[in-house]
Structure formats: C-alpha cells, structure tokens
Amino acid sequence: MAKVKYKFSAETIEYVEIRQSKKSKIKKIAFYFFASICISLIYFFFYLKIFNSPEEKALKKENEELHKIYLELNEKLISINNEFAIIEERDDKIYRAIFNIDPLEIRDGGSGGSNKYAHYDKITSKNLVISTAERINKLTEKITIENKSLSDLEKLAFSKQKELLHIPAIQPVENKDLLRTGSGFGMRHHPILNIYRPHKGQDFVCPKGSEVYATADGKVSSVRWSTTFGRVVEINHGYGYLTLYGHLSKYIVKLSQKIKRGDLIGYVGSSGLSSGNHLHYEVHKNGTPVNPMPYFFNDLSPDEFIKMKMIADSIKQSMD
C-alpha cells in the first residue's frame, strides 16, 4: 500500500492529503530512472579505470615488454653506430691516406622529410620508435655510402698492387690474442729518464730472442747502434714510408739488402735505453713519425683494432 503524504493548509487550518498527478508521477519515475543509469555508468567507468580486464592486463604487460625491447635495441644500435664510426675513421685516415685520396666530405644521407614517420603517430611509445627508426635509416644510408667507398678503394688497390706491397701492413712480431701489446704512440712516461716525452712508436713486450719481421717490401737503409734504441734496423719502403725496429738483441740483415714483407730481420732484446725485453717499432711517412697501429690493417679485424688501441692507450709508461 502506497504511503500517503500530507501538508498543512494555512487557509483551512488543517492537514490535507497531497495528491500527485499522473504526469508528475511519470516525471518523478523518469528522473529516478535516468539518475540510476547515470550513477551506474559513473561506477562502471570508475571500475574500468581502476580494475583492468584480463585482456587489458595482458595488453599492458605486452606493451611494457615491447617498450623494454625497444630500449635494448636502441642501446645495441648506439653500439653498432660507434663501431661503424671506427670503420669510417679507418677508411678516411688509413685506406684513403694510403692512396692520397681526400676523406669523404658527405657520409650522411638526407633526413627523408618530416612526414616520413607519420604512420607511427598512434603508437604509445611514438618518440622511442621514431628515434630508433631514424637511427636505423641513417645507419643504412651510411652503410650504402661506405660500401661505395670501399668498392672504389678496392678497384684502386688492384691498380696499385705493387705499391701496396711497400706499405707497412702487418705487426712486426707474432702477437696472438694481442697479449704482447705494449705502450702506444703519444706522450708517455719514460721509465729510466723519469720524464714525460713523445713516444713515437708502438712497443711489443716479448721474450728475448722473439722473431722480428719486416712489415713491408723495401731495402735496408740502416743497421746501426743507437744510444737510445740499441741495435736498430731501418727499412726504406719507398713511396714515403720508412720503418724502424729498435732494442734488438741481434739483427740478421745487411745494409742495402732487399726485403720482402714477412722476412725475418732480427730478434727482440733490451739493448740501448730500455727497461726490459721488447721491440720498439716506428712508422715514418714522408719523414714524420706516425701512429703505427693503423698500419696493422692486414692483421687486425675492426674488433681487434679497437681492443689493441684500448690496451696501448691504457699503458701510460713506455719501456724506452
């Protein structure tokens, strides 16, 4: 039974029954109905916001994994770019320098326009994906340019095979796993004089009597005793190149003797101003000492070159 409501009437000074019209009742019912729907929807969306469905949870986890993978790929891409930069440097400063060719002025291609990555706009990690895509495209362009450069150098090498035999291209001692690598080119502390001064070559720390080899074809231009380097052999290779082998315990070549790359020329020792058995090796180009390490390109892979450079640069005291 419906509850009857009353109101006080000032005119009749009595309570009278409140009677609602059908229209009023319908409006009231409609109001409560729509209010209930609105409240239900609010609760529903609030629930979805806080509590994800199993499908949404799976998608969220997948997105997190994809984001992590993108970050890892981006780090690897940075590492690859750094290693490729060393290849480019060797191309410009070694291979092209050997043939007296100017370094490449342009190594990067175009950006491809601002709309190139528009199809990534709806991806959640848009900035990361676009950044990775840009790095990949730039690396692809660099590889294309470098491939063309090396092809040109290869053709030039075939036309200058005789000259290449006279360019230092190997290490002067056996250096398995690079374990004999000593101090490199640059300012170093001298162990005997106790001063810093230019170290104009590359040291190889070897047992006394280890074999020393010529690094290119040429002719012996000097076999002498030096106060600094003890027993020394110098080889003139022509084309502006000369190599020096110091602190030998013994040499087995004669002045003006013709030499082929890989020929045995002497043995490691500690003659002269030296703190221990080792070979001091120098490369001179047009009368000026240059870093010998880039001239081991017949012996070293890019990874081995990086490793040897790190070892040589980390040793701040030379042995002579």
C-alpha positions as CSV (number, residue, x, y, z in Angstrom):
1,M,0.0,0.0,0.0
2,A,1.4,3.4,-1.1
3,K,2.3,5.8,1.7
4,V,0.0,8.8,1.9
5,K,1.6,12.3,2.4
6,Y,0.0,15.3,3.9
7,K,0.7,19.1,4.0
8,F,-0.6,21.8,6.3
9,S,-3.0,24.3,4.8
10,A,-3.0,27.8,6.3
11,E,-6.3,28.6,4.7
12,T,-8.3,25.7,6.3
13,I,-6.0,25.3,9.3
14,E,-5.8,21.6,8.8
15,Y,-3.7,18.9,7.1
16,V,-4.7,17.9,3.6
17,E,-3.6,14.9,1.6
18,I,-1.1,15.6,-1.1
19,R,-2.3,14.2,-4.4
20,Q,0.2,13.8,-7.4
21,S,-0.9,13.9,-10.9
22,K,0.0,11.0,-13.3
23,K,2.2,13.4,-15.2
24,S,4.1,14.3,-12.1
25,K,4.5,10.7,-11.1
26,I,5.8,9.8,-14.6
27,K,8.4,12.7,-14.4
28,K,9.5,11.5,-11.0
29,I,9.9,7.9,-12.1
30,A,11.8,9.0,-15.2
31,F,14.1,11.2,-13.1
32,Y,14.9,8.4,-10.7
33,F,15.4,6.0,-13.7
34,F,17.9,8.2,-15.6
35,A,19.7,9.2,-12.3
36,S,20.2,5.5,-11.6
37,I,21.6,4.9,-15.1
38,C,24.0,7.8,-14.8
39,I,25.2,6.7,-11.4
40,S,25.6,3.1,-12.8
41,L,27.7,4.4,-15.7
42,I,29.9,6.5,-13.4
43,Y,30.5,3.5,-11.2
44,F,31.2,1.3,-14.4
45,F,33.8,3.7,-15.9
46,F,35.4,4.2,-12.5
47,Y,35.7,0.5,-12.1
48,L,37.3,0.1,-15.6
49,K,39.7,2.9,-14.7
50,I,41.0,1.1,-11.6
51,F,40.4,-2.5,-12.4
52,N,41.7,-3.7,-15.8
53,S,40.1,-6.6,-17.6
54,P,42.3,-9.8,-18.2
55,E,42.6,-8.7,-21.8
56,E,43.7,-5.2,-20.8
57,K,46.2,-6.6,-18.3
58,A,47.7,-8.8,-21.0
59,L,48.0,-5.9,-23.4
60,K,49.5,-3.7,-20.8
61,K,52.1,-6.3,-20.0
62,E,52.8,-6.8,-23.7
63,N,53.3,-3.0,-24.2
64,E,55.8,-2.9,-21.2
65,E,57.7,-5.8,-22.8
66,L,57.8,-4.1,-26.2
67,H,59.0,-0.9,-24.6
68,K,61.8,-2.8,-22.9
69,I,62.8,-4.5,-26.1
70,Y,62.8,-1.1,-27.9
71,L,65.2,0.3,-25.3
72,E,67.5,-2.7,-25.6
73,L,67.5,-2.4,-29.5
74,N,68.2,1.3,-29.2
75,E,71.3,0.6,-27.0
76,K,72.6,-2.0,-29.4
77,L,72.0,0.4,-32.3
78,I,74.1,3.0,-30.5
79,S,76.9,0.5,-30.0
80,I,76.8,-0.5,-33.7
81,N,76.9,3.1,-34.7
82,N,80.0,3.7,-32.6
83,E,81.8,0.7,-34.1
84,F,80.8,1.8,-37.6
85,A,82.3,5.2,-36.8
86,I,85.7,3.5,-36.3
87,I,85.3,1.8,-39.7
88,E,84.6,5.2,-41.3
89,E,87.7,6.7,-39.5
90,R,89.9,3.9,-40.8
91,D,88.6,4.5,-44.3
92,D,89.3,8.2,-44.2
93,K,92.6,8.2,-42.2
94,I,94.2,5.0,-43.3
95,Y,92.9,3.5,-46.6
96,R,92.3,6.8,-48.3
97,A,95.5,8.3,-46.8
98,I,97.5,5.3,-48.3
99,F,96.3,6.3,-51.8
100,N,96.5,10.0,-51.1
101,I,92.7,10.4,-51.6
102,D,90.7,13.1,-49.7
103,P,88.4,11.9,-47.0
104,L,84.7,11.7,-47.9
105,E,83.0,15.0,-47.2
106,I,79.5,13.6,-47.0
107,R,78.7,10.4,-45.1
108,D,75.1,11.0,-44.1
109,G,72.1,10.9,-46.4
110,G,69.0,13.1,-46.2
111,S,66.5,13.0,-43.4
112,G,63.7,11.9,-45.6
113,G,61.2,14.7,-44.8
114,S,59.1,15.5,-41.7
115,N,56.2,13.2,-42.7
116,K,58.4,10.1,-43.1
117,Y,57.4,8.7,-39.7
118,A,53.8,9.9,-39.6
119,H,52.5,6.3,-39.6
120,Y,54.0,6.0,-36.1
121,D,51.9,8.8,-34.6
122,K,49.3,6.5,-33.0
123,I,51.9,4.3,-31.2
124,T,52.1,4.7,-27.5
125,S,56.0,4.9,-27.4
126,K,56.0,7.1,-30.6
127,N,59.1,9.1,-29.7
128,L,61.2,6.0,-28.9
129,V,60.0,4.1,-32.1
130,I,60.7,7.2,-34.3
131,S,64.1,7.7,-32.7
132,T,65.0,4.0,-33.4
133,A,63.7,4.2,-36.9
134,E,65.8,7.3,-37.6
135,R,68.9,5.7,-36.3
136,I,68.3,2.6,-38.5
137,N,67.7,4.7,-41.6
138,K,70.8,6.8,-41.0
139,L,72.9,3.6,-40.4
140,T,71.5,2.1,-43.6
141,E,72.5,5.3,-45.6
142,K,76.0,5.2,-44.0
143,I,76.5,1.6,-45.0
144,T,75.4,2.3,-48.6
145,I,77.9,5.2,-48.7
146,E,80.7,3.2,-47.1
147,N,80.1,0.2,-49.4
148,K,80.5,2.5,-52.4
149,S,83.7,4.0,-50.8
150,L,85.3,0.5,-50.2
151,S,84.3,-0.6,-53.7
152,D,86.2,2.4,-55.1
153,L,89.2,1.7,-52.9
154,E,89.2,-2.0,-53.9
155,K,89.4,-1.0,-57.6
156,L,92.2,1.4,-56.8
157,A,94.0,-1.3,-54.8
158,F,94.0,-3.7,-57.8
159,S,95.6,-0.9,-59.9
160,K,98.3,-0.3,-57.3
161,Q,99.2,-3.8,-56.1
162,K,102.9,-3.2,-56.3
163,E,102.7,0.0,-54.2
164,L,100.6,-1.8,-51.6
165,L,103.5,-4.3,-51.0
166,H,105.7,-1.4,-50.0
167,I,103.2,0.0,-47.4
168,P,103.6,-1.3,-43.8
169,A,100.5,-3.5,-43.2
170,I,101.3,-6.2,-40.5
171,Q,102.6,-6.4,-37.0
172,P,106.4,-6.9,-36.7
173,V,106.1,-9.7,-34.1
174,E,103.7,-12.5,-33.5
175,N,101.0,-11.1,-31.2
176,K,98.5,-13.9,-30.5
177,D,95.4,-12.5,-28.7
178,L,97.2,-9.1,-28.6
179,L,98.9,-10.2,-25.4
180,R,102.3,-8.6,-26.4
181,T,100.8,-5.2,-27.0
182,G,102.7,-2.5,-25.0
183,S,102.6,1.2,-24.8
184,G,101.4,3.1,-27.8
185,F,102.0,6.3,-29.8
186,G,101.9,9.6,-27.9
187,M,103.1,11.3,-24.7
188,R,104.4,8.6,-22.2
189,H,106.4,8.5,-19.0
190,H,110.0,7.2,-19.6
191,P,110.9,4.5,-17.1
192,I,114.6,5.4,-16.9
193,L,114.7,9.2,-17.6
194,N,111.6,9.6,-15.3
195,I,110.1,12.3,-17.6
196,Y,107.2,12.6,-20.0
197,R,108.1,12.8,-23.6
198,P,106.7,11.8,-27.0
199,H,106.7,8.1,-27.6
200,K,107.0,7.9,-31.4
201,G,106.2,4.2,-31.9
202,Q,104.5,1.1,-30.6
203,D,106.0,-1.2,-28.0
204,F,105.7,-5.0,-28.1
205,V,106.6,-6.8,-24.9
206,C,108.2,-10.1,-25.9
207,P,110.7,-12.6,-24.5
208,K,114.3,-12.1,-25.5
209,G,115.0,-13.9,-28.9
210,S,111.4,-13.5,-30.2
211,E,111.5,-13.1,-34.0
212,V,111.0,-9.7,-35.6
213,Y,109.6,-9.4,-39.2
214,A,109.7,-6.7,-41.9
215,T,106.2,-5.2,-42.3
216,A,106.5,-4.3,-46.0
217,D,108.8,-4.8,-49.0
218,G,111.8,-2.4,-49.1
219,K,115.5,-2.1,-48.7
220,V,117.6,-1.9,-45.5
221,S,118.6,1.7,-45.2
222,S,120.4,1.5,-41.8
223,V,121.9,-1.2,-39.5
224,R,123.4,0.6,-36.5
225,W,123.9,1.0,-32.8
226,S,121.8,3.8,-31.2
227,T,122.3,5.1,-27.6
228,T,118.5,5.3,-27.3
229,F,117.4,2.2,-29.3
230,G,120.4,0.0,-29.1
231,R,120.7,-2.3,-32.1
232,V,118.5,-0.8,-34.8
233,V,117.3,-1.8,-38.2
234,E,115.7,0.7,-40.6
235,I,113.9,-0.2,-43.8
236,N,113.1,2.2,-46.6
237,H,110.0,1.0,-48.3
238,G,109.7,3.8,-50.9
239,Y,106.6,5.8,-51.5
240,G,107.5,7.9,-48.5
241,Y,107.5,5.0,-46.0
242,L,110.3,4.0,-43.5
243,T,110.1,1.6,-40.6
244,L,112.4,1.4,-37.5
245,Y,112.9,-1.7,-35.3
246,G,114.7,-0.9,-32.0
247,H,116.3,-2.7,-28.9
248,L,117.2,-5.8,-30.9
249,S,119.4,-8.4,-29.4
250,K,120.6,-9.4,-32.8
251,Y,119.9,-8.4,-36.5
252,I,120.5,-10.7,-39.4
253,V,120.2,-8.3,-42.3
254,K,122.8,-6.1,-44.1
255,L,122.8,-2.6,-45.4
256,S,121.1,-2.2,-48.8
257,Q,119.6,-5.7,-48.6
258,K,116.3,-6.1,-50.4
259,I,113.5,-7.2,-48.0
260,K,110.1,-8.8,-48.6
261,R,107.1,-8.3,-46.2
262,G,107.3,-11.1,-43.5
263,D,111.1,-11.6,-43.9
264,L,112.9,-12.3,-40.6
265,I,115.2,-9.3,-39.9
266,G,116.3,-9.8,-36.2
267,Y,115.4,-10.8,-32.7
268,V,113.9,-9.0,-29.7
269,G,116.2,-7.8,-26.9
270,S,116.7,-4.9,-24.5
271,S,119.7,-3.1,-26.0
272,G,120.0,0.7,-25.6
273,L,118.0,2.7,-23.2
274,S,115.4,0.1,-22.3
275,S,113.7,-1.1,-19.1
276,G,113.2,-4.7,-20.4
277,N,112.9,-7.0,-23.4
278,H,110.7,-5.5,-26.0
279,L,110.5,-4.3,-29.6
280,H,110.1,-0.6,-30.3
281,Y,108.5,-0.2,-33.7
282,E,108.1,3.0,-35.7
283,V,106.5,4.0,-39.0
284,H,107.6,7.2,-40.7
285,K,105.6,8.8,-43.5
286,N,107.4,11.5,-45.6
287,G,110.0,11.9,-42.7
288,T,107.4,12.2,-39.9
289,P,106.7,9.5,-37.3
290,V,103.1,8.5,-37.3
291,N,101.0,6.1,-35.2
292,P,101.9,2.6,-36.4
293,M,98.7,1.0,-35.2
294,P,96.6,1.9,-38.2
295,Y,99.2,0.2,-40.4
296,F,98.4,-3.3,-38.9
297,F,95.3,-3.5,-41.2
298,N,96.3,-6.8,-42.8
299,D,96.5,-8.4,-39.3
300,L,93.6,-6.9,-37.4
301,S,89.8,-7.1,-37.6
302,P,87.9,-4.0,-36.6
303,D,87.2,-5.5,-33.2
304,E,90.9,-6.5,-32.7
305,F,91.9,-3.0,-33.7
306,I,89.6,-1.5,-31.0
307,K,90.9,-3.9,-28.4
308,M,94.6,-3.2,-29.3
309,K,94.0,0.5,-29.2
310,M,92.4,0.3,-25.8
311,I,95.4,-1.7,-24.5
312,A,98.0,0.6,-26.0
313,D,96.3,3.8,-24.8
314,S,95.9,2.5,-21.3
315,I,99.6,1.9,-20.7
316,K,101.0,5.3,-19.8
317,Q,104.6,4.3,-19.3
318,S,106.8,3.2,-22.2
319,M,109.7,0.8,-22.0
320,D,112.2,3.1,-23.7
